Amino acid sequence: MPPSEAAYKRTANRCAELAIASPAPSVATALLALALDYMALADRLGRPAVPQEGQHLEEIQEATGFGD
């Protein structure tokens, strides 16, 4: 089972905490970049799916129930 949005957020927060505590600037920078990547993954999981190119409006409306 793939990680959830909440799991990515927890990992991002932990990376940020470690970055703040790190005395080495290069390590802190790398951890902050990693935290940003995990937050972006969490954001992507939290958004509704975008219809694929070529999918007709009618198909989208039928799937969501807004075509009546």
PDB file with one MODEL, atoms N, CA, C and O in Angstrom:
MODEL        1
ATOM      1  N   MET A   1       0.848  -1.176   0.000  1.00  0.00           N
ATOM      2  CA  MET A   1       0.000   0.000   0.000  1.00  0.00           C
ATOM      3  C   MET A   1       0.893   1.238   0.000  1.00  0.00           C
ATOM      4  O   MET A   1       1.817   1.329   0.808  1.00  0.00           O
ATOM      5  N   PRO A   2       0.628   2.199  -0.900  1.00  0.00           N
ATOM      6  CA  PRO A   2       1.472   3.394  -0.971  1.00  0.00           C
ATOM      7  C   PRO A   2       1.254   4.290   0.253  1.00  0.00           C
ATOM      8  O   PRO A   2       0.197   4.242   0.882  1.00  0.00           O
ATOM      9  N   PRO A   3       2.246   5.094   0.583  1.00  0.00           N
ATOM     10  CA  PRO A   3       2.106   6.005   1.731  1.00  0.00           C
ATOM     11  C   PRO A   3       0.941   6.977   1.540  1.00  0.00           C
ATOM     12  O   PRO A   3       0.591   7.333   0.414  1.00  0.00           O
ATOM     13  N   SER A   4       0.362   7.388   2.634  1.00  0.00           N
ATOM     14  CA  SER A   4      -0.773   8.311   2.590  1.00  0.00           C
ATOM     15  C   SER A   4      -0.278   9.757   2.636  1.00  0.00           C
ATOM     16  O   SER A   4       0.900  10.029   2.867  1.00  0.00           O
ATOM     17  N   GLU A   5      -1.206  10.658   2.411  1.00  0.00           N
ATOM     18  CA  GLU A   5      -0.907  12.095   2.498  1.00  0.00           C
ATOM     19  C   GLU A   5      -0.366  12.427   3.891  1.00  0.00           C
ATOM     20  O   GLU A   5       0.609  13.168   4.022  1.00  0.00           O
ATOM     21  N   ALA A   6      -0.999  11.880   4.923  1.00  0.00           N
ATOM     22  CA  ALA A   6      -0.572  12.145   6.301  1.00  0.00           C
ATOM     23  C   ALA A   6       0.838  11.604   6.562  1.00  0.00           C
ATOM     24  O   ALA A   6       1.624  12.236   7.269  1.00  0.00           O
ATOM     25  N   ALA A   7       1.156  10.442   5.996  1.00  0.00           N
ATOM     26  CA  ALA A   7       2.491   9.870   6.181  1.00  0.00           C
ATOM     27  C   ALA A   7       3.549  10.761   5.541  1.00  0.00           C
ATOM     28  O   ALA A   7       4.616  10.975   6.117  1.00  0.00           O
ATOM     29  N   TYR A   8       3.255  11.282   4.350  1.00  0.00           N
ATOM     30  CA  TYR A   8       4.198  12.195   3.707  1.00  0.00           C
ATOM     31  C   TYR A   8       4.379  13.476   4.525  1.00  0.00           C
ATOM     32  O   TYR A   8       5.492  13.990   4.639  1.00  0.00           O
ATOM     33  N   LYS A   9       3.290  13.984   5.090  1.00  0.00           N
ATOM     34  CA  LYS A   9       3.386  15.198   5.911  1.00  0.00           C
ATOM     35  C   LYS A   9       4.223  14.949   7.169  1.00  0.00           C
ATOM     36  O   LYS A   9       5.039  15.787   7.554  1.00  0.00           O
ATOM     37  N   ARG A  10       4.017  13.797   7.802  1.00  0.00           N
ATOM     38  CA  ARG A  10       4.812  13.468   8.998  1.00  0.00           C
ATOM     39  C   ARG A  10       6.292  13.371   8.651  1.00  0.00           C
ATOM     40  O   ARG A  10       7.141  13.865   9.392  1.00  0.00           O
ATOM     41  N   THR A  11       6.598  12.736   7.528  1.00  0.00           N
ATOM     42  CA  THR A  11       7.988  12.608   7.103  1.00  0.00           C
ATOM     43  C   THR A  11       8.580  13.977   6.790  1.00  0.00           C
ATOM     44  O   THR A  11       9.730  14.249   7.136  1.00  0.00           O
ATOM     45  N   ALA A  12       7.810  14.833   6.144  1.00  0.00           N
ATOM     46  CA  ALA A  12       8.274  16.184   5.839  1.00  0.00           C
ATOM     47  C   ALA A  12       8.561  16.959   7.120  1.00  0.00           C
ATOM     48  O   ALA A  12       9.577  17.648   7.222  1.00  0.00           O
ATOM     49  N   ASN A  13       7.679  16.847   8.080  1.00  0.00           N
ATOM     50  CA  ASN A  13       7.883  17.548   9.354  1.00  0.00           C
ATOM     51  C   ASN A  13       9.117  17.028  10.079  1.00  0.00           C
ATOM     52  O   ASN A  13       9.873  17.802  10.667  1.00  0.00           O
ATOM     53  N   ARG A  14       9.314  15.734  10.035  1.00  0.00           N
ATOM     54  CA  ARG A  14      10.500  15.153  10.692  1.00  0.00           C
ATOM     55  C   ARG A  14      11.776  15.620  10.002  1.00  0.00           C
ATOM     56  O   ARG A  14      12.756  15.936  10.678  1.00  0.00           O
ATOM     57  N   CYS A  15      11.785  15.670   8.685  1.00  0.00           N
ATOM     58  CA  CYS A  15      12.953  16.174   7.950  1.00  0.00           C
ATOM     59  C   CYS A  15      13.236  17.627   8.328  1.00  0.00           C
ATOM     60  O   CYS A  15      14.392  18.009   8.508  1.00  0.00           O
ATOM     61  N   ALA A  16      12.184  18.435   8.448  1.00  0.00           N
ATOM     62  CA  ALA A  16      12.357  19.839   8.822  1.00  0.00           C
ATOM     63  C   ALA A  16      12.918  19.957  10.240  1.00  0.00           C
ATOM     64  O   ALA A  16      13.790  20.787  10.497  1.00  0.00           O
ATOM     65  N   GLU A  17      12.422  19.132  11.155  1.00  0.00           N
ATOM     66  CA  GLU A  17      12.944  19.146  12.531  1.00  0.00           C
ATOM     67  C   GLU A  17      14.425  18.786  12.561  1.00  0.00           C
ATOM     68  O   GLU A  17      15.217  19.425  13.253  1.00  0.00           O
ATOM     69  N   LEU A  18      14.784  17.766  11.810  1.00  0.00           N
ATOM     70  CA  LEU A  18      16.189  17.354  11.748  1.00  0.00           C
ATOM     71  C   LEU A  18      17.055  18.448  11.116  1.00  0.00           C
ATOM     72  O   LEU A  18      18.192  18.668  11.533  1.00  0.00           O
ATOM     73  N   ALA A  19      16.511  19.123  10.118  1.00  0.00           N
ATOM     74  CA  ALA A  19      17.250  20.209   9.474  1.00  0.00           C
ATOM     75  C   ALA A  19      17.526  21.337  10.452  1.00  0.00           C
ATOM     76  O   ALA A  19      18.627  21.888  10.478  1.00  0.00           O
ATOM     77  N   ILE A  20      16.540  21.677  11.248  1.00  0.00           N
ATOM     78  CA  ILE A  20      16.703  22.751  12.234  1.00  0.00           C
ATOM     79  C   ILE A  20      17.750  22.370  13.272  1.00  0.00           C
ATOM     80  O   ILE A  20      18.516  23.220  13.726  1.00  0.00           O
ATOM     81  N   ALA A  21      17.783  21.111  13.642  1.00  0.00           N
ATOM     82  CA  ALA A  21      18.717  20.647  14.666  1.00  0.00           C
ATOM     83  C   ALA A  21      20.123  20.385  14.130  1.00  0.00           C
ATOM     84  O   ALA A  21      21.063  20.231  14.909  1.00  0.00           O
ATOM     85  N   SER A  22      20.271  20.335  12.827  1.00  0.00           N
ATOM     86  CA  SER A  22      21.567  19.977  12.243  1.00  0.00           C
ATOM     87  C   SER A  22      22.559  21.137  12.313  1.00  0.00           C
ATOM     88  O   SER A  22      22.238  22.255  11.909  1.00  0.00           O
ATOM     89  N   PRO A  23      23.768  20.872  12.827  1.00  0.00           N
ATOM     90  CA  PRO A  23      24.776  21.929  12.883  1.00  0.00           C
ATOM     91  C   PRO A  23      25.484  22.143  11.538  1.00  0.00           C
ATOM     92  O   PRO A  23      26.140  23.166  11.341  1.00  0.00           O
ATOM     93  N   ALA A  24      25.356  21.200  10.630  1.00  0.00           N
ATOM     94  CA  ALA A  24      26.024  21.304   9.327  1.00  0.00           C
ATOM     95  C   ALA A  24      25.071  21.936   8.307  1.00  0.00           C
ATOM     96  O   ALA A  24      24.022  21.366   8.008  1.00  0.00           O
ATOM     97  N   PRO A  25      25.426  23.100   7.776  1.00  0.00           N
ATOM     98  CA  PRO A  25      24.547  23.772   6.820  1.00  0.00           C
ATOM     99  C   PRO A  25      24.203  22.929   5.589  1.00  0.00           C
ATOM    100  O   PRO A  25      23.077  22.987   5.095  1.00  0.00           O
ATOM    101  N   SER A  26      25.157  22.152   5.096  1.00  0.00           N
ATOM    102  CA  SER A  26      24.872  21.340   3.906  1.00  0.00           C
ATOM    103  C   SER A  26      23.845  20.255   4.211  1.00  0.00           C
ATOM    104  O   SER A  26      22.997  19.947   3.374  1.00  0.00           O
ATOM    105  N   VAL A  27      23.919  19.684   5.391  1.00  0.00           N
ATOM    106  CA  VAL A  27      22.953  18.660   5.796  1.00  0.00           C
ATOM    107  C   VAL A  27      21.586  19.305   6.011  1.00  0.00           C
ATOM    108  O   VAL A  27      20.567  18.761   5.585  1.00  0.00           O
ATOM    109  N   ALA A  28      21.562  20.446   6.660  1.00  0.00           N
ATOM    110  CA  ALA A  28      20.303  21.152   6.902  1.00  0.00           C
ATOM    111  C   ALA A  28      19.627  21.515   5.577  1.00  0.00           C
ATOM    112  O   ALA A  28      18.413  21.364   5.436  1.00  0.00           O
ATOM    113  N   THR A  29      20.404  21.990   4.620  1.00  0.00           N
ATOM    114  CA  THR A  29      19.858  22.355   3.315  1.00  0.00           C
ATOM    115  C   THR A  29      19.283  21.137   2.603  1.00  0.00           C
ATOM    116  O   THR A  29      18.195  21.204   2.032  1.00  0.00           O
ATOM    117  N   ALA A  30      20.005  20.036   2.636  1.00  0.00           N
ATOM    118  CA  ALA A  30      19.524  18.808   1.993  1.00  0.00           C
ATOM    119  C   ALA A  30      18.247  18.308   2.659  1.00  0.00           C
ATOM    120  O   ALA A  30      17.321  17.870   1.975  1.00  0.00           O
ATOM    121  N   LEU A  31      18.189  18.369   3.987  1.00  0.00           N
ATOM    122  CA  LEU A  31      16.988  17.915   4.699  1.00  0.00           C
ATOM    123  C   LEU A  31      15.792  18.819   4.410  1.00  0.00           C
ATOM    124  O   LEU A  31      14.667  18.335   4.289  1.00  0.00           O
ATOM    125  N   LEU A  32      16.023  20.113   4.298  1.00  0.00           N
ATOM    126  CA  LEU A  32      14.922  21.023   3.964  1.00  0.00           C
ATOM    127  C   LEU A  32      14.421  20.758   2.543  1.00  0.00           C
ATOM    128  O   LEU A  32      13.217  20.807   2.294  1.00  0.00           O
ATOM    129  N   ALA A  33      15.327  20.480   1.620  1.00  0.00           N
ATOM    130  CA  ALA A  33      14.905  20.142   0.255  1.00  0.00           C
ATOM    131  C   ALA A  33      14.081  18.856   0.256  1.00  0.00           C
ATOM    132  O   ALA A  33      13.081  18.753  -0.454  1.00  0.00           O
ATOM    133  N   LEU A  34      14.499  17.893   1.046  1.00  0.00           N
ATOM    134  CA  LEU A  34      13.757  16.641   1.166  1.00  0.00           C
ATOM    135  C   LEU A  34      12.376  16.887   1.771  1.00  0.00           C
ATOM    136  O   LEU A  34      11.386  16.311   1.322  1.00  0.00           O
ATOM    137  N   ALA A  35      12.315  17.739   2.783  1.00  0.00           N
ATOM    138  CA  ALA A  35      11.031  18.075   3.401  1.00  0.00           C
ATOM    139  C   ALA A  35      10.089  18.711   2.376  1.00  0.00           C
ATOM    140  O   ALA A  35       8.899  18.397   2.347  1.00  0.00           O
ATOM    141  N   LEU A  36      10.616  19.593   1.547  1.00  0.00           N
ATOM    142  CA  LEU A  36       9.791  20.217   0.512  1.00  0.00           C
ATOM    143  C   LEU A  36       9.274  19.186  -0.485  1.00  0.00           C
ATOM    144  O   LEU A  36       8.125  19.259  -0.922  1.00  0.00           O
ATOM    145  N   ASP A  37      10.114  18.238  -0.837  1.00  0.00           N
ATOM    146  CA  ASP A  37       9.682  17.181  -1.758  1.00  0.00           C
ATOM    147  C   ASP A  37       8.545  16.354  -1.149  1.00  0.00           C
ATOM    148  O   ASP A  37       7.568  16.036  -1.826  1.00  0.00           O
ATOM    149  N   TYR A  38       8.682  16.011   0.130  1.00  0.00           N
ATOM    150  CA  TYR A  38       7.623  15.230   0.788  1.00  0.00           C
ATOM    151  C   TYR A  38       6.334  16.036   0.909  1.00  0.00           C
ATOM    152  O   TYR A  38       5.244  15.480   0.767  1.00  0.00           O
ATOM    153  N   MET A  39       6.443  17.336   1.169  1.00  0.00           N
ATOM    154  CA  MET A  39       5.236  18.169   1.250  1.00  0.00           C
ATOM    155  C   MET A  39       4.556  18.264  -0.114  1.00  0.00           C
ATOM    156  O   MET A  39       3.328  18.280  -0.199  1.00  0.00           O
ATOM    157  N   ALA A  40       5.352  18.326  -1.178  1.00  0.00           N
ATOM    158  CA  ALA A  40       4.778  18.357  -2.528  1.00  0.00           C
ATOM    159  C   ALA A  40       4.048  17.045  -2.832  1.00  0.00           C
ATOM    160  O   ALA A  40       2.977  17.053  -3.439  1.00  0.00           O
ATOM    161  N   LEU A  41       4.627  15.929  -2.411  1.00  0.00           N
ATOM    162  CA  LEU A  41       3.958  14.634  -2.599  1.00  0.00           C
ATOM    163  C   LEU A  41       2.645  14.589  -1.823  1.00  0.00           C
ATOM    164  O   LEU A  41       1.634  14.109  -2.336  1.00  0.00           O
ATOM    165  N   ALA A  42       2.658  15.086  -0.595  1.00  0.00           N
ATOM    166  CA  ALA A  42       1.439  15.110   0.220  1.00  0.00           C
ATOM    167  C   ALA A  42       0.383  15.983  -0.440  1.00  0.00           C
ATOM    168  O   ALA A  42      -0.797  15.633  -0.458  1.00  0.00           O
ATOM    169  N   ASP A  43       0.809  17.118  -0.982  1.00  0.00           N
ATOM    170  CA  ASP A  43      -0.120  18.018  -1.646  1.00  0.00           C
ATOM    171  C   ASP A  43      -0.737  17.352  -2.869  1.00  0.00           C
ATOM    172  O   ASP A  43      -1.939  17.469  -3.108  1.00  0.00           O
ATOM    173  N   ARG A  44       0.086  16.655  -3.638  1.00  0.00           N
ATOM    174  CA  ARG A  44      -0.404  15.976  -4.825  1.00  0.00           C
ATOM    175  C   ARG A  44      -1.421  14.901  -4.468  1.00  0.00           C
ATOM    176  O   ARG A  44      -2.416  14.727  -5.172  1.00  0.00           O
ATOM    177  N   LEU A  45      -1.177  14.178  -3.377  1.00  0.00           N
ATOM    178  CA  LEU A  45      -2.128  13.137  -2.961  1.00  0.00           C
ATOM    179  C   LEU A  45      -3.429  13.735  -2.449  1.00  0.00           C
ATOM    180  O   LEU A  45      -4.484  13.109  -2.551  1.00  0.00           O
ATOM    181  N   GLY A  46      -3.361  14.938  -1.902  1.00  0.00           N
ATOM    182  CA  GLY A  46      -4.540  15.575  -1.330  1.00  0.00           C
ATOM    183  C   GLY A  46      -5.434  16.251  -2.346  1.00  0.00           C
ATOM    184  O   GLY A  46      -6.541  16.671  -2.010  1.00  0.00           O
ATOM    185  N   ARG A  47      -4.979  16.365  -3.579  1.00  0.00           N
ATOM    186  CA  ARG A  47      -5.772  17.030  -4.619  1.00  0.00           C
ATOM    187  C   ARG A  47      -6.597  16.005  -5.388  1.00  0.00           C
ATOM    188  O   ARG A  47      -6.187  14.856  -5.551  1.00  0.00           O
ATOM    189  N   PRO A  48      -7.774  16.442  -5.864  1.00  0.00           N
ATOM    190  CA  PRO A  48      -8.571  15.525  -6.688  1.00  0.00           C
ATOM    191  C   PRO A  48      -7.863  15.261  -8.013  1.00  0.00           C
ATOM    192  O   PRO A  48      -7.065  16.072  -8.483  1.00  0.00           O
ATOM    193  N   ALA A  49      -8.167  14.126  -8.595  1.00  0.00           N
ATOM    194  CA  ALA A  49      -7.544  13.741  -9.857  1.00  0.00           C
ATOM    195  C   ALA A  49      -7.968  14.691 -10.969  1.00  0.00           C
ATOM    196  O   ALA A  49      -9.124  15.109 -11.028  1.00  0.00           O
ATOM    197  N   VAL A  50      -7.048  15.025 -11.837  1.00  0.00           N
ATOM    198  CA  VAL A  50      -7.311  15.886 -12.981  1.00  0.00           C
ATOM    199  C   VAL A  50      -7.649  14.986 -14.166  1.00  0.00           C
ATOM    200  O   VAL A  50      -6.959  13.996 -14.408  1.00  0.00           O
ATOM    201  N   PRO A  51      -8.701  15.322 -14.904  1.00  0.00           N
ATOM    202  CA  PRO A  51      -9.061  14.477 -16.045  1.00  0.00           C
ATOM    203  C   PRO A  51      -7.939  14.432 -17.077  1.00  0.00           C
ATOM    204  O   PRO A  51      -7.233  15.418 -17.289  1.00  0.00           O
ATOM    205  N   GLN A  52      -7.789  13.290 -17.707  1.00  0.00           N
ATOM    206  CA  GLN A  52      -6.774  13.109 -18.734  1.00  0.00           C
ATOM    207  C   GLN A  52      -7.197  13.830 -20.008  1.00  0.00           C
ATOM    208  O   GLN A  52      -8.388  13.990 -20.275  1.00  0.00           O
ATOM    209  N   GLU A  53      -6.221  14.259 -20.786  1.00  0.00           N
ATOM    210  CA  GLU A  53      -6.506  14.923 -22.046  1.00  0.00           C
ATOM    211  C   GLU A  53      -7.291  13.968 -22.945  1.00  0.00           C
ATOM    212  O   GLU A  53      -6.961  12.787 -23.050  1.00  0.00           O
ATOM    213  N   GLY A  54      -8.313  14.482 -23.577  1.00  0.00           N
ATOM    214  CA  GLY A  54      -9.121  13.660 -24.461  1.00  0.00           C
ATOM    215  C   GLY A  54     -10.355  13.079 -23.785  1.00  0.00           C
ATOM    216  O   GLY A  54     -11.238  12.548 -24.460  1.00  0.00           O
ATOM    217  N   GLN A  55     -10.426  13.173 -22.453  1.00  0.00           N
ATOM    218  CA  GLN A  55     -11.603  12.671 -21.751  1.00  0.00           C
ATOM    219  C   GLN A  55     -12.731  13.676 -21.958  1.00  0.00           C
ATOM    220  O   GLN A  55     -12.540  14.873 -21.739  1.00  0.00           O
ATOM    221  N   HIS A  56     -13.878  13.212 -22.368  1.00  0.00           N
ATOM    222  CA  HIS A  56     -14.983  14.098 -22.699  1.00  0.00           C
ATOM    223  C   HIS A  56     -15.661  14.624 -21.441  1.00  0.00           C
ATOM    224  O   HIS A  56     -15.684  13.965 -20.401  1.00  0.00           O
ATOM    225  N   LEU A  57     -16.210  15.826 -21.565  1.00  0.00           N
ATOM    226  CA  LEU A  57     -16.910  16.460 -20.453  1.00  0.00           C
ATOM    227  C   LEU A  57     -18.063  15.595 -19.966  1.00  0.00           C
ATOM    228  O   LEU A  57     -18.330  15.531 -18.766  1.00  0.00           O
ATOM    229  N   GLU A  58     -18.745  14.930 -20.890  1.00  0.00           N
ATOM    230  CA  GLU A  58     -19.877  14.091 -20.501  1.00  0.00           C
ATOM    231  C   GLU A  58     -19.425  12.947 -19.584  1.00  0.00           C
ATOM    232  O   GLU A  58     -20.112  12.611 -18.620  1.00  0.00           O
ATOM    233  N   GLU A  59     -18.266  12.355 -19.891  1.00  0.00           N
ATOM    234  CA  GLU A  59     -17.743  11.270 -19.064  1.00  0.00           C
ATOM    235  C   GLU A  59     -17.437  11.774 -17.664  1.00  0.00           C
ATOM    236  O   GLU A  59     -17.713  11.090 -16.678  1.00  0.00           O
ATOM    237  N   ILE A  60     -16.870  12.963 -17.577  1.00  0.00           N
ATOM    238  CA  ILE A  60     -16.532  13.546 -16.282  1.00  0.00           C
ATOM    239  C   ILE A  60     -17.808  13.826 -15.500  1.00  0.00           C
ATOM    240  O   ILE A  60     -17.889  13.542 -14.305  1.00  0.00           O
ATOM    241  N   GLN A  61     -18.814  14.390 -16.188  1.00  0.00           N
ATOM    242  CA  GLN A  61     -20.060  14.717 -15.512  1.00  0.00           C
ATOM    243  C   GLN A  61     -20.775  13.466 -15.021  1.00  0.00           C
ATOM    244  O   GLN A  61     -21.335  13.462 -13.924  1.00  0.00           O
ATOM    245  N   GLU A  62     -20.761  12.399 -15.828  1.00  0.00           N
ATOM    246  CA  GLU A  62     -21.388  11.158 -15.410  1.00  0.00           C
ATOM    247  C   GLU A  62     -20.697  10.587 -14.183  1.00  0.00           C
ATOM    248  O   GLU A  62     -21.357  10.099 -13.265  1.00  0.00           O
ATOM    249  N   ALA A  63     -19.388  10.645 -14.162  1.00  0.00           N
ATOM    250  CA  ALA A  63     -18.617  10.083 -13.054  1.00  0.00           C
ATOM    251  C   ALA A  63     -18.833  10.867 -11.764  1.00  0.00           C
ATOM    252  O   ALA A  63     -18.810  10.291 -10.676  1.00  0.00           O
ATOM    253  N   THR A  64     -19.045  12.186 -11.878  1.00  0.00           N
ATOM    254  CA  THR A  64     -19.196  13.016 -10.686  1.00  0.00           C
ATOM    255  C   THR A  64     -20.641  13.268 -10.305  1.00  0.00           C
ATOM    256  O   THR A  64     -20.913  13.756  -9.209  1.00  0.00           O
ATOM    257  N   GLY A  65     -21.594  12.937 -11.209  1.00  0.00           N
ATOM    258  CA  GLY A  65     -22.991  13.127 -10.898  1.00  0.00           C
ATOM    259  C   GLY A  65     -23.503  14.530 -11.151  1.00  0.00           C
ATOM    260  O   GLY A  65     -24.577  14.891 -10.669  1.00  0.00           O
ATOM    261  N   PHE A  66     -22.747  15.338 -11.906  1.00  0.00           N
ATOM    262  CA  PHE A  66     -23.163  16.715 -12.155  1.00  0.00           C
ATOM    263  C   PHE A  66     -23.786  16.894 -13.537  1.00  0.00           C
ATOM    264  O   PHE A  66     -24.026  18.027 -13.954  1.00  0.00           O
ATOM    265  N   GLY A  67     -24.048  15.828 -14.240  1.00  0.00           N
ATOM    266  CA  GLY A  67     -24.549  15.949 -15.602  1.00  0.00           C
ATOM    267  C   GLY A  67     -26.039  15.832 -15.738  1.00  0.00           C
ATOM    268  O   GLY A  67     -26.531  15.578 -16.838  1.00  0.00           O
ATOM    269  N   ASP A  68     -26.797  16.010 -14.641  1.00  0.00           N
ATOM    270  CA  ASP A  68     -28.238  15.811 -14.754  1.00  0.00           C
ATOM    271  C   ASP A  68     -28.993  17.063 -15.048  1.00  0.00           C
ATOM    272  O   ASP A  68     -30.218  17.032 -15.168  1.00  0.00           O
TER     273      ASP A  68
ENDMDL
END
